[in-house]
Amino acid sequence: MIECKLERQIFTFDGHIIHRLHPSGIAMHFHVDFVESAIIEMDKKGRQFIKINLMDRLDRSLGLWPDRELTPETLPQAQAFVDEVMKAKESR
């Protein structure tokens, strides 16, 4: 299991399911088979975020962004997280 703790949310991945937890109590769960890609993306201002692209039931790509930008301290664990998700996706 890999975990990525950001300021106001936690992402975990057990090799099959991505869990996104927020202190508001909102949780999202996605199976890796529905993931199109997981990347670190930079916006026009140079801020970096985790972006998870999912395929919906109509095979449309949906981008999910956390609401917190990555810091120099959280970037390594975020990169390890997206690498692990993509490794699992590619091995399926």
Secondary structure, 3 states (H helix, E strand, C coil): CEEEECCCCEEEECCCEEEEECCCCCEEEEEHHHEEEEEEEECCCCCEEEEEEEECCCCCEEEECCCCCCCCCCHHHHHHHHHHHHHHHHCC
